Amino acid sequence: MTLVDKKDNEVRVSRNEADSRYEITYADNDKVVGFADYLINDNDRIFFHTKVDDNYGGRGLASILIAEALEDTFPSGQVVVGLCPFVHSHVEKKGYDGAYRAGTEDDKAFVKEMQR
């Protein structure tokens, strides 16, 4: 399936395992214009930060990015943890067929510890 932004430009979403994040780029160049950071804790994939470059705002990129990240996570059987407000909001509005829970204070502490 071809992914396009609100201006009909083709985009790609890929998982960057080395940096524990999903990245969105435009098909005509490899510049990362947005990302969703995650960490794995047991069977949880904790999404804790989503960012789209301000120069690319309003194009629906964050929604595409999160939808693709969730689709990629589903087959793993991991629980999606929406610590990032955007991920939480996306799941609340559009749903998710896999296991999901909102982030907790323990998740915040885990992320903080892992970022040291």
N, C-alpha and C positions, 0 to 999 in steps of 0.2 A: 504494500500500500504506500502510495506517495503521500508524504506529509507536506502541507502548505500552510503558510501563515495567512493572516487576514488580508494580505495584499497579493495573494496567490504566488508567493515566492516559495520554492521548494526548500524544505529544511530537513535536517537529519538529526536523530537523537542516538547517542551511543553511550555505552557504559565504560567509564574509565576506571577500571579496577584498581590501578596503581594509586589513584588519588581518591578512591571511594566516592565517586560522584557520577552522575549522568550529565552529559553535555549536549547542548543543542548548537548546531552550526547551520549556516546556509550552504546549500548544495554546490554553489558556485565558488566557494572558498572555505578554507578549513578554520577560520577564525571562530573561536568559541564565543558565543554571544550570550550564553546563559548556562547555568548549572544548578544541580540539586545535590547537595552533599548528604551522604548517609554514612552510618556506621553499623556494623553487625555486632549484636550482643546475643549470644546463644542463637535462638531461632527468630530473633527480631531484626528487621532492617529499619533502623531509626533514621528517618529523614528529618534533618535538623536545620537546614538552611537552603533556601532557593533564591537565586539572584539572576536577573536578566539585565544586561547592559542598558542603561538609561536611554541610549541612542536607539534602542530597538523596542522600546516600550509601546504598548497599545497594539501589538501585532498578534497577541494570543500565544506568544512563545512559551510562557510559563505553563499555561494549560496544556499545550502540546507536550512539553517536557515531562510534566508530572504524569500525564496519561500514559505516555510511553514507558516511564520508569515503573509505574504500577503494573502495566502489562508485562514487562520484563520480570518483575518480582513474582508475579502470580505462580508461574510453574515451579518455582523453587519451594513453595510451601511455607516460606517465611511469613511472619506476621509483619505487616506494614505498620509502623508506629509514626503517627503524625505529630511529631514535636514541632516541626515547622508549621506556622499558622497557614501558609498557603496550601500545603499538602492536606492539612486537616480540613480546611474549607473546601478544597477540591473534592475530597471524599464525601463530605457532608452534602454537597450539592449534586454530585454526579454519581456517587456510589462507587463501590468496589466489590467485586465478587469474591475476593480472597479474604483472608483473616486480616482484621484491622483493629487497632485501638488507638486512642488519643495518647499523646505523650504524658508522662508523669514526672514528678520531681526526681524520682530515681533515674529516669531516662536523662534528664538534664544533668544530673550529677555524673552519670556515665560519660556523656559527651564531653563535659568539662574536664573530667579526668583524662580522657583519651586525647584531648587536644593539648595537654601539657607537654 
